[in-house]
Every structure is written in structure tokens, then in C-alpha cells.
Amino acid sequence: MLSDGGELAVLDVREELTYSEGHLLHARTVPLSRLELRVATLVPRLATRIVLCDANEGLAAKAAEILLGDGYTDVSILEGGIAAWAADGFELFSGVNVPSKAFGEFVEHECGTPSVDAAQLDRLLKEKADIVVVDSRPFDEYQRVSIPGATSLPGAELVFRIRDLVPSPKTTVVVNCAGRTRSIIGAQSLINAGLPNKVVALRNGSMGWSLAGLECESGRAKRAPDPSNEGRAWARQAAERVADRHGVRRIDQAALDRMRSEATEHTLYLLDVRDPGEFERGHLPGALSAPGGQLVQATDQYVGTLGARLILVDDAEVRALMTASWLVQMGWTEVFVLAAAGSETGIPAAKVLGN
């Protein structure tokens, strides 16, 4: 099923901590205790082929009963649970967001993404080197803990906003996150976009900074500015070059309408990859807020069905084009970019199974 090219959702219904100790690579964590709260958004098409996993303790059977009772029509249980999977010689993986994290390591290895460690960065900051540190995590994570002097610039916003933050090509750009993946993808995004500056990732992010005995900040609110016309023009040209290199496809409203009409046959995710504040101010009906950096970092939290169609929405296109370029490289074949914003405001109510 994993290799036949058809749509498939593999759902692990154990609690998240237990799931993180060992699970199938492409399994999504949907604990039975929160099944009704998560599954309608994660697996929106009722005819999706679903395989439920547990530790052979009966959780999958209970989940199957709920799903079938609420309209899902193609539900199976992995016989013998994850222990049977391992016993048959297949691998289990520990941790969360494993496909995305593994992809980040692959990118660093294949692209040779340059990096510095905490001690090197600390020395550069103390020497008052021509350097800018940008934090590629969402703003709330940045506010909780950050590298001293860092500017919040979440992953998909990097190419969109960087030129006005570093007008001189002599300035070194250091991209950090909490650990590794978003630092690597963020730094490589700027390199792929052709930023003339030297760009490096902070090895092991803010965790590495703390482990080196260095103090982090909290409560900071330093955001990158909105792009100027010149910065926006550079970002658009850079993102288009990257998108062309990876065969990213664009669609218009008519194509979206057609894909919506086909959503009972082919799962469709409408993902707004802009900053969450922009999403709240206006988005397309039915769209989910999925900031581009997080969508690459934690694809399994937004997209439950393998083989689905992903439409990335961004009125400026830059965030969507850069995000799509990574998703294509991760193996998603049905990825499209739509230049739109929309007039629906606020945060949509979460879908609850059975309501």
C-alpha cells in the first residue's frame, strides 16, 4: 500500500509519547483520546484508504469503530500492531516529524549546507562582526527562547524579507531554530535563492547554544520588516528561479474550483503558507493556516494522506514557491501554488468528527 501510488493515511492511535518511542515512518500521530478532534482535518476525504496502528492492545479496533461509525469507508488495522511490523523485518522510527527531519539531514549532506557552532557564533557576536542572526521558527517559539540579538524571521518568510534586513552583501547571515532542521532548510533556502551574502546555519540551534553554557533570551519581539518594493521584487525573481528549477506548478482560481469539485475522489489540502497574522486578516474559505517553514518541518501534522493534492496559497507567491520547492523534493508530486489571499477573516473553527 505504501508503494502502490494510491492515497493512504497511516494513523497511529497510541498517545504521542508512546508513539514517539517507535512508529512506522509515515504514520501520523492521532491518539484515540483526541481522534475526533484531529482526524477530520488531517484526513478530510471519507473514502481515504486508512490503516490504523497500535501496540496490539485494542486501541486501533476502537478507533476503527469510531471512524466507520462517522462515515469513513475504507479502514483497516495493522494486524499485530507495530511489534508485528518490526518482527517482519521492517523498521520502526523514534521521535516526531521524522520524515521532515530526515529530509533536513539529507539536504545538509547533499548540499553541503555550511554551519557554525554556538562557540563560533558567540565569538563573532562578541567581536561585533558584520553578522545578522535570524530565527526561522514561528514567532511564539522565538519569544519563548532566542539567541541574543536574533531577529524573528520564520522559515517561509526568509527569502521574502531578507534583502531589507541585510542590504549589504558583506553581512553574514546565521539562521537558527531550536535544533537542526529549520536552520538547515532556512539557510539552504537563502543559498538556493541566490542571496549574495554568506549564509550559515547555527548547528543544533538554541538547544546547542544552551548546552554550550550560553544564555538565551526570552520575551523578545524583534521582527523582520515588511519587504520594500525592491526587496519584494528580488524575492519574487529569486523564488521563481528556484521554483522553475524544481518544476513547481501554478494554478488559477478556475483550477482550484475544478480540484475542489474532485475532492471526493482525490484528497485536497488548501494550505495558506503566509504569516498567521496575514491569514487571520484574510484567507480563502476552507484554507488552513500552515506557515511554510512549519509545513516543511512538520508536514505530517498538516497532511495526513500520502499521495494527496497540496495547494499552497500566498498572494505574494514567494512563500508558496519556496515551500513548494521543498515539498517537491520531499517526494510530494501533486503540489500547486495559487496566488490569492481571500476575504474570510479570523481563525476558522476546528473540524470535529461527527459534527
Backbone torsions as a table, in degrees:
resi	resn	phi	psi	omega
1	MET	NA	-38.1	179.6
2	LEU	-67.1	-23.9	-173.9
3	SER	-113.9	4.5	-175.0
4	ASP	-88.7	-1.6	176.3
5	GLY	87.3	-8.2	179.5
6	GLY	-83.5	167.5	177.4
7	GLU	-69.9	144.4	-177.6
8	LEU	-157.4	134.1	172.4
9	ALA	-117.5	119.2	176.8
10	VAL	-103.8	113.7	-173.3
11	LEU	-116.2	122.9	176.5
12	ASP	-96.6	117.2	-170.4
13	VAL	-99.0	12.2	172.2
14	ARG	-77.6	168.1	176.8
15	GLU	-65.6	154.4	-170.2
16	GLU	-60.1	-40.6	-179.8
17	LEU	-62.4	-44.4	178.0
18	THR	-64.3	-42.9	176.1
19	TYR	-55.2	-43.6	-175.1
20	SER	-66.8	-17.2	-179.5
21	GLU	-80.8	-15.5	178.2
22	GLY	170.8	120.6	-176.9
23	HIS	-156.0	167.7	174.8
24	LEU	-67.0	149.5	-175.0
25	LEU	-55.4	-47.4	-173.7
26	HIS	-97.7	12.8	178.3
27	ALA	-74.1	138.3	173.8
28	ARG	-97.1	141.0	179.1
29	THR	-84.8	115.4	178.4
30	VAL	-136.4	80.6	-176.1
31	PRO	-55.8	141.7	179.0
32	LEU	-54.1	-35.8	-178.5
33	SER	-64.7	-18.8	179.7
34	ARG	-127.5	20.1	-174.7
35	LEU	-56.8	-49.1	-177.2
36	GLU	-65.2	-25.1	-178.7
37	LEU	-82.2	-23.7	-172.7
38	ARG	-110.0	-35.4	-164.6
39	VAL	-71.2	-31.2	-177.0
40	ALA	-64.8	-34.1	177.0
41	THR	-82.5	-40.6	-175.8
42	LEU	-71.9	-35.6	179.3
43	VAL	-129.7	82.4	-170.9
44	PRO	-76.0	-23.0	-174.9
45	ARG	-92.1	122.1	-173.6
46	LEU	-66.8	-23.9	-179.8
47	ALA	-90.1	6.2	-180.0
48	THR	-58.9	138.5	173.9
49	ARG	-73.1	118.6	-174.9
50	ILE	-120.7	136.2	171.6
51	VAL	-121.3	124.8	-178.6
52	LEU	-98.8	138.4	-179.0
53	CYS	-121.9	145.4	171.5
54	ASP	-153.1	-163.3	177.5
55	ALA	-101.9	28.6	179.4
56	ASN	65.3	31.6	-179.4
57	GLU	-107.7	8.7	175.0
58	GLY	99.9	-4.8	179.7
59	LEU	-64.8	-40.2	-178.7
60	ALA	-63.9	-38.2	179.1
61	ALA	-64.1	-41.0	177.6
62	LYS	-65.4	-41.0	178.5
63	ALA	-64.6	-40.5	179.4
64	ALA	-61.8	-39.9	179.1
65	GLU	-61.8	-42.6	179.5
66	ILE	-65.3	-47.7	-177.6
67	LEU	-62.7	-46.2	179.9
68	LEU	-64.9	-35.1	179.5
69	GLY	-70.9	-20.1	-178.8
70	ASP	-108.9	18.7	167.6
71	GLY	108.9	-9.8	174.8
72	TYR	-71.2	141.9	-168.0
73	THR	-117.5	-8.8	-174.8
74	ASP	-134.7	76.8	-173.2
75	VAL	-118.6	128.4	177.3
76	SER	-126.8	163.7	177.2
77	ILE	-118.8	136.1	175.7
78	LEU	-70.6	109.9	-175.1
79	GLU	-61.8	127.7	179.2
80	GLY	82.6	-3.2	177.5
81	GLY	68.6	-165.7	-175.0
82	ILE	-67.7	-24.0	177.3
83	ALA	-65.2	-39.2	178.0
84	ALA	-66.8	-37.6	176.0
85	TRP	-58.3	-48.2	-179.9
86	ALA	-66.9	-38.8	-179.1
87	ALA	-64.3	-28.6	178.6
88	ASP	-84.2	7.1	174.0
89	GLY	93.6	7.9	178.9
90	PHE	-92.8	156.5	-171.4
91	GLU	-90.5	145.0	169.4
92	LEU	-108.8	150.6	-176.2
93	PHE	-123.2	141.7	177.0
94	SER	-100.9	158.9	-179.9
95	GLY	96.5	-174.3	178.8
96	VAL	-125.3	159.8	-179.0
97	ASN	52.7	38.2	-171.7
98	VAL	-62.6	-44.7	180.0
99	PRO	-58.5	-41.6	-179.5
100	SER	-67.6	-42.3	-179.9
101	LYS	-66.8	-40.2	176.9
102	ALA	-63.4	-37.8	177.6
103	PHE	-63.1	-41.1	177.7
104	GLY	-59.2	-41.7	178.2
105	GLU	-65.7	-38.0	177.5
106	PHE	-62.5	-44.2	-179.8
107	VAL	-60.7	-46.1	-179.9
108	GLU	-60.0	-41.7	-178.4
109	HIS	-68.7	-46.7	-175.1
110	GLU	-73.9	-36.4	-175.4
111	CYS	-94.1	-13.2	-176.7
112	GLY	64.7	39.9	-177.9
113	THR	-56.3	120.3	-177.9
114	PRO	-71.1	152.7	-179.2
115	SER	-149.0	162.1	172.2
116	VAL	-128.2	154.9	176.6
117	ASP	-94.7	176.1	-175.1
118	ALA	-61.0	-42.3	-178.7
119	ALA	-63.1	-40.1	178.4
120	GLN	-64.6	-44.4	179.9
121	LEU	-65.7	-42.2	178.5
122	ASP	-58.5	-42.0	178.9
123	ARG	-64.4	-42.8	179.3
124	LEU	-62.7	-40.9	179.4
125	LEU	-66.1	-41.7	179.1
126	LYS	-66.5	-31.7	177.7
127	GLU	-80.0	-1.4	-178.4
128	LYS	54.5	44.8	177.5
129	ALA	-66.9	160.2	177.7
130	ASP	-75.1	89.0	-170.0
131	ILE	-146.4	144.7	175.2
132	VAL	-127.5	129.8	177.5
133	VAL	-103.4	123.7	178.9
134	VAL	-118.3	133.1	-177.0
135	ASP	-97.4	116.7	-171.5
136	SER	-89.6	8.2	178.5
137	ARG	-85.9	167.6	172.8
138	PRO	-58.7	156.7	-173.5
139	PHE	-59.4	-37.7	-178.2
140	ASP	-66.1	-36.2	175.8
141	GLU	-66.9	-42.8	177.5
142	TYR	-58.5	-41.7	-178.4
143	GLN	-66.2	-32.6	-179.4
144	ARG	-67.5	-44.1	-179.0
145	VAL	-157.1	134.5	-177.1
146	SER	-149.9	160.3	174.7
147	ILE	-71.2	137.0	-179.6
148	PRO	-51.9	127.8	177.7
149	GLY	82.4	-1.2	-176.8
150	ALA	-70.2	150.5	175.9
151	THR	-106.2	135.4	177.8
152	SER	-72.6	122.1	179.1
153	LEU	-150.5	79.9	-174.5
154	PRO	-55.3	152.8	-167.9
155	GLY	-40.5	-56.2	-176.1
156	ALA	-71.0	-17.1	-179.6
157	GLU	-84.9	-10.5	-172.8
158	LEU	-56.4	-57.4	-178.3
159	VAL	-66.2	-34.9	-176.7
160	PHE	-65.6	-36.1	-170.5
161	ARG	-116.3	-4.8	-168.1
162	ILE	-68.5	-35.6	-171.2
163	ARG	-62.5	-34.7	179.2
164	ASP	-77.9	-18.3	178.4
165	LEU	-83.1	-30.1	-179.9
166	VAL	-130.8	75.0	-178.3
167	PRO	-65.3	-23.2	178.8
168	SER	-94.3	131.1	177.7
169	PRO	-70.4	-7.0	180.0
170	LYS	-84.0	-13.3	-179.1
171	THR	-75.3	129.6	175.6
172	THR	-82.6	135.4	179.1
173	VAL	-107.1	124.2	176.2
174	VAL	-110.7	124.5	-179.9
175	VAL	-105.0	127.1	178.6
176	ASN	-126.2	159.6	170.4
177	CYS	-140.1	-155.1	178.2
178	ALA	-80.3	-33.8	-177.5
179	GLY	-133.0	-94.3	-173.5
180	ARG	-132.2	-49.4	-164.5
181	THR	-59.2	-50.5	-177.0
182	ARG	-69.7	-26.6	174.0
183	SER	-66.9	-45.3	-178.3
184	ILE	-65.5	-51.6	-178.1
185	ILE	-63.8	-39.4	179.6
186	GLY	-64.5	-47.7	179.1
187	ALA	-62.6	-43.6	-178.2
188	GLN	-69.5	-28.3	175.1
189	SER	-61.7	-45.8	179.2
190	LEU	-65.4	-38.8	177.4
191	ILE	-65.8	-45.4	179.1
192	ASN	-61.2	-34.0	-178.5
193	ALA	-75.3	-9.3	177.6
194	GLY	85.3	21.7	176.0
195	LEU	-57.7	128.8	-174.9
196	PRO	-71.9	-12.2	-178.8
197	ASN	-74.9	159.5	167.7
198	LYS	-71.6	130.3	-177.6
199	VAL	-126.4	132.2	178.1
200	VAL	-137.4	155.8	173.7
201	ALA	-96.3	146.0	173.1
202	LEU	-82.3	114.6	-176.1
203	ARG	-62.0	121.5	177.5
204	ASN	68.6	11.5	167.8
205	GLY	54.5	-150.3	-178.0
206	SER	-66.3	-26.5	175.9
207	MET	-66.2	-43.0	176.9
208	GLY	-63.6	-35.8	177.6
209	TRP	-61.9	-46.5	179.4
210	SER	-66.9	-41.4	-179.7
211	LEU	-65.0	-23.2	176.6
212	ALA	-82.2	3.7	178.6
213	GLY	82.8	17.1	-177.9
214	LEU	-99.8	149.6	-175.9
215	GLU	-84.4	132.9	171.7
216	CYS	-93.9	162.3	174.5
217	GLU	-101.7	163.8	173.4
218	SER	-143.5	155.8	177.8
219	GLY	76.9	13.7	-179.4
220	ARG	-75.8	155.7	-178.4
221	ALA	-139.8	36.3	-177.8
222	LYS	-88.4	105.9	-177.9
223	ARG	-106.0	151.0	173.1
224	ALA	-67.9	144.9	-178.8
225	PRO	-71.6	161.3	170.3
226	ASP	-62.0	145.3	-176.7
227	PRO	-69.3	142.0	172.0
228	SER	-72.5	173.2	176.4
229	ASN	-59.1	-40.5	179.8
230	GLU	-68.3	-42.7	178.8
231	GLY	-65.1	-39.2	178.2
232	ARG	-65.4	-40.9	-180.0
233	ALA	-64.3	-42.9	178.0
234	TRP	-62.2	-45.3	-178.3
235	ALA	-61.3	-41.8	-179.5
236	ARG	-62.8	-46.6	179.6
237	GLN	-63.7	-42.1	-179.2
238	ALA	-64.5	-45.0	-178.7
239	ALA	-66.0	-37.2	178.7
240	GLU	-64.5	-38.1	177.4
241	ARG	-63.5	-43.7	179.0
242	VAL	-63.9	-44.0	-179.0
243	ALA	-63.5	-41.7	178.6
244	ASP	-63.0	-37.8	-179.2
245	ARG	-62.1	-30.7	-175.3
246	HIS	-110.7	10.2	174.5
247	GLY	68.6	32.9	178.2
248	VAL	-68.6	134.9	-176.6
249	ARG	-104.7	142.9	175.2
250	ARG	-105.8	152.6	174.3
251	ILE	-133.2	166.2	175.7
252	ASP	-112.8	-176.4	-176.8
253	GLN	-62.2	-36.7	179.7
254	ALA	-63.2	-40.2	178.5
255	ALA	-67.4	-38.5	176.1
256	LEU	-61.4	-44.7	179.2
257	ASP	-59.5	-40.3	178.9
258	ARG	-65.4	-43.3	-179.9
259	MET	-67.3	-34.6	175.1
260	ARG	-62.4	-38.8	-179.3
261	SER	-68.2	-20.5	-179.7
262	GLU	-98.1	5.4	-170.8
263	ALA	-67.3	-17.3	175.6
264	THR	-78.2	-15.3	179.6
265	GLU	-107.0	-26.8	-176.0
266	HIS	-140.7	115.3	-175.0
267	THR	-57.8	136.1	-177.7
268	LEU	-126.2	128.9	172.2
269	TYR	-114.5	122.6	177.6
270	LEU	-103.1	106.0	-167.9
271	LEU	-117.6	115.7	179.3
272	ASP	-87.0	111.6	-170.9
273	VAL	-95.5	8.3	179.2
274	ARG	-77.1	176.8	174.6
275	ASP	-57.7	140.4	-178.4
276	PRO	-55.6	-32.6	177.6
277	GLY	-63.8	-39.9	176.5
278	GLU	-65.0	-40.2	178.0
279	PHE	-58.7	-46.0	-179.1
280	GLU	-62.7	-34.5	-177.6
281	ARG	-75.2	-17.8	177.8
282	GLY	170.9	120.8	180.0
283	HIS	-146.3	166.9	178.2
284	LEU	-72.2	141.9	174.9
285	PRO	-57.2	134.3	179.2
286	GLY	88.9	-7.6	-179.7
287	ALA	-77.5	149.4	173.9
288	LEU	-108.1	143.2	174.0
289	SER	-76.8	117.0	-179.1
290	ALA	-140.8	76.0	-178.5
291	PRO	-47.8	133.9	-167.8
292	GLY	-53.2	-42.1	179.8
293	GLY	-62.0	-40.4	178.8
294	GLN	-71.2	-33.1	179.8
295	LEU	-64.2	-37.0	176.4
296	VAL	-74.9	-42.4	-176.9
297	GLN	-67.7	-34.3	-173.1
298	ALA	-139.9	54.8	-176.7
299	THR	-55.4	-37.0	-176.5
300	ASP	-68.3	-13.9	176.6
301	GLN	-83.6	-16.2	-177.9
302	TYR	-110.2	-33.1	-172.2
303	VAL	-122.2	110.9	-176.8
304	GLY	-91.6	-18.6	-172.6
305	THR	-108.9	117.9	173.6
306	LEU	-67.4	141.0	178.7
307	GLY	84.1	7.0	-178.2
308	ALA	-78.8	168.1	171.6
309	ARG	-88.4	133.5	177.6
310	LEU	-118.3	119.7	175.5
311	ILE	-109.6	119.0	-178.2
312	LEU	-99.3	123.7	-173.4
313	VAL	-107.0	132.5	179.6
314	ASP	-165.5	117.3	-177.5
315	ASP	-64.9	-26.8	177.6
316	ALA	-89.1	-12.1	179.0
317	GLU	71.0	-29.7	-172.3
318	VAL	-57.2	-49.9	-178.6
319	ARG	-62.0	-41.1	-179.3
320	ALA	-69.2	-41.1	-179.4
321	LEU	-64.0	-44.0	-179.9
322	MET	-67.0	-43.0	178.7
323	THR	-63.0	-44.4	179.8
324	ALA	-61.2	-36.6	-179.6
325	SER	-60.6	-36.2	178.8
326	TRP	-75.9	-41.4	-179.6
327	LEU	-62.5	-38.4	176.2
328	VAL	-60.9	-43.1	-179.9
329	GLN	-68.4	-24.7	177.6
330	MET	-78.9	-6.9	176.2
331	GLY	108.5	1.7	176.4
332	TRP	-78.6	118.6	-172.8
333	THR	-94.3	-19.7	-177.8
334	GLU	-110.8	70.3	-178.5
335	VAL	-117.9	130.7	-176.9
336	PHE	-135.8	151.1	178.8
337	VAL	-113.0	132.8	177.8
338	LEU	-123.7	123.1	176.9
339	ALA	-83.0	101.4	-177.6
340	ALA	-162.5	164.1	174.6
341	ALA	-126.1	-65.7	178.7
342	GLY	104.9	162.7	-174.2
343	SER	-111.0	-3.8	177.6
344	GLU	-75.5	129.7	-175.2
345	THR	-110.9	167.8	177.8
346	GLY	82.4	-169.9	178.9
347	ILE	-109.0	118.7	-177.8
348	PRO	-61.9	147.8	176.3
349	ALA	-66.2	140.5	179.3
350	ALA	-65.8	141.9	176.9
351	LYS	-74.0	134.4	178.3
352	VAL	-119.9	128.0	-177.7
353	LEU	-58.9	131.0	178.5
354	GLY	94.1	-10.6	178.9
355	ASN	-101.4	NA	NA
